[in-house]
Amino acid sequence: MKIFFKLIALFLFLTGTGLSAYAKHPEQNPMVFGKNRLSIITPTLLRLEYAVDGKFIDAPTLFAYDRASMLSPESIDVKELGDNCYEIKTPSLRIWYKNDGFPFSTSNLNVFYTHNGKEKKFTNRFITKNNLGGPVETLDRVTAEIPMNDGILSKDGWYMIDDARGDLLVNDWIEPRDTKNHIQDQYCFIYGNDFKAALASLGAISGKVPMTRKYIHGVWYCRYWDYTSDEFLDIIDGYDKNDFPIDNIVFDMGWHTNDAKVGTGHNGHLNWNGYTWNRELIPDPADLVKKLHEKGVTVSLNDHPHDGIRPHEHNYDEFAKALGVNPGEVPLFDLSDKNYMEKFFRYAHKPSEDIGVDFWWLDWQQNYLYPYVAGHNSTSLQWINELYYRNSMREGKRGAGYSRWAGWGDHRHPIQFSGDAQANWPMLAFEVKLTACSGQGGCYYWAHDIGGFRGEPNPELTTRWTQFGALSAALRVHSTKDKKLDRRPWISGKKETEAMRRMYHFRSQLMPYIYSNVWHTHNTMVPLNRSMFIDFGSQKESFDQPQQFMFGDVLMAAPITSPGAGENKVASQKVWFPKGEVWYDYFTGERFDGGQTQDISKPLDEFPLYVRGGHILAMQPYTSRPATTPLTKLELTAYPAGGDADNTFELYEDDGISLDYTKGKYSVTKLNYSQKGNKVTITVNPAEGAYDGCIEKRSYKVCIPKADVKAGVKVNGKKRRVSVDKSGIPVIEIPETDVRKKVMVEYSI
């Protein structure tokens, strides 16, 4: 036996393989090979760098914001193959690399991955063929579907982002990088069929999408109109009197004066930019903001900052003195100048923030003037979104963005404004498709102009748009300065008003589900609105449903995007029901087994919306202020699964506005649905965690459609009386209970 081992050792020595032929963990990650550096960020994300001087970049960029994420060396195997060749393995990839001293290329780097059950080869040539789409910057002046930009998801199972010219962030400010020596900086997302891994990788390198202020996901009113103080207050009263919820009101350009005499202006006017309150319309701004806050409504202001602060502004003299410019001089708006931007925020924004204004609508439309930050490669929109978001993080609050989409990395500045879309059916259809795909590029939360910004009044179209808006990140209406256009939902016809009221109420009730899914998106980078193939990509039909999407894990929607017929405006939409699941019509309770496609017809007050069987849909009673009303009663609805099931929904709660969630101050309640045979158990587990102002007790309404009431229902082991709601659904009312105690409901189906 000793002779055998000696012969083996002699063979390894003579062949030059030796122990080096065996895989071992690298000493560190990233791995440096002369002028090349390979960083393995996640099992499916590689960074490729080449630096002529061997000096690599560790500073963040607006895209590569998080440099802390890196796969542990213990999860990487490296084998020397001889002739400066290496085989490097992650849990998902097999990499062949030849250290030839040249930049990473098709000649020295091949990455092998599994796609559709077969091994495929990736190279960094970056020829894309089957990208599945992503967000666009704006829908301004768009009247029908346009090509979408790329997202990171592709039918080919990979995508690349080239950040070789991205500005660096040094001491929290952008700085041009050395592009003469550092000539290669590529991020290779190689994920095969695992779309959720790709999205997680985006969060690993670019930072997770932050938690939004909860009211951002509420109901908004916005209109380009010069309202007075009394009219603003009357609008809120109108929502209340007409039984519609409201959380936020936006002041468009009429809030500031329009007497500018100098500047670049916009659209042929000098008055779009301003920071002095128009006291003819709003005599006492502080009092107006105070009264709106007392009504439970937040306030945001429109802002076109491209002309900065000019001599007509109320505090121009203070601004000029602080900036050190001569009296009457108008310095250009300069995003590259840290001192200028600090003074701008101090004198343009702080006075309004001091009287209670909650956040700003950054209505940047000046790319034709300032496409890039002076002296840099970053676009003006990229950098100004970052600066505005930072500035909004005052007094311990979360940031609140509200601007057009600026590309990779802008997911860290939610929420995004999609621009001035035309009011017509093709635009509604495109917004459905765009919204489902936008999270694939990081744009997770759109604030659309529900009903369209301009066009002829069309109550049916506005109603259908509202149904889609009720299942998007924000139910926000907006319209142009036209007497004929006002999106207040009670001023259309009776049928349209009733149909929209139904959806506004639904949106209000859905807030616990929405906010819990926002938390899920924060943790996983899986979008709230998402294309069907993200969850059901193993089914080829999932790639052919542009008018259908998942809204969280439990709801599936296919909004109506065409005009209806007859008295009830009945219209249809194609709906694909993924196999392996059962789906229930939210409005009628009708069951649809997965594995089929149907044309579904709906009257004006309904649309194709389905609840996933075997899951719990968490809601709240209707409230006129859905984003701020305490969740003292939780409504749970659970339709049966198609077979045995065990699914958990995590109800997430926090204070809705501060950064305390980053310190662990939040609460999670696990809601479990278990089905074995015809026996079902719904369990509300004890709440875990706490935050300032958290609910200590709450009651429950448990809706159990398809339950066999005659067989009896038990709550915590005791028989409980069951009532029936107006829709004929069995309901169990559970009185106020300590949230730290388990509640268990058992019944048969």
Beta strands, then each sheet from edge to edge (+ up, - down):
strand 1: 31-33
strand 2: 36-42
strand 3: 45-51
strand 4: 77-82
strand 5: 85-89
strand 6: 94-98
strand 7: 109-115
strand 8: 118-122
strand 9: 158-162
strand 10: 168-170
strand 11: 173-175
strand 12: 182-190
strand 13: 219-221
strand 14: 248-251
strand 15: 298-303
strand 16: 359-362
strand 17: 416-417
strand 18: 446-447
strand 19: 475-477
strand 20: 529-531
strand 21: 549-551
strand 22: 555-557
strand 23: 571-577
strand 24: 582-585
strand 25: 591-593
strand 26: 596-602
strand 27: 609-612
strand 28: 616-619
strand 29: 633-638
strand 30: 645-653
strand 31: 667-676
strand 32: 679-684
strand 33: 697-703
strand 34: 714-715
strand 35: 718-719
strand 36: 723-724
strand 37: 730-738
strand 38: 743-748
sheet 1: 1+ 2- 3+ 12- 9+
sheet 2: 4+ 5- 6+ 7- 8+
sheet 3: 10+ 11-
sheet 4: 16+ 15+ 14+ 13+ 19+
sheet 5: 17+ 18+
sheet 6: 20+ 21- 22+ 27- 24+ 25-
sheet 7: 23+ 26-
sheet 8: 28+ 29- 33- 37+ 36-
sheet 9: 30+ 31- 32+ 38- 34+ 35-
end
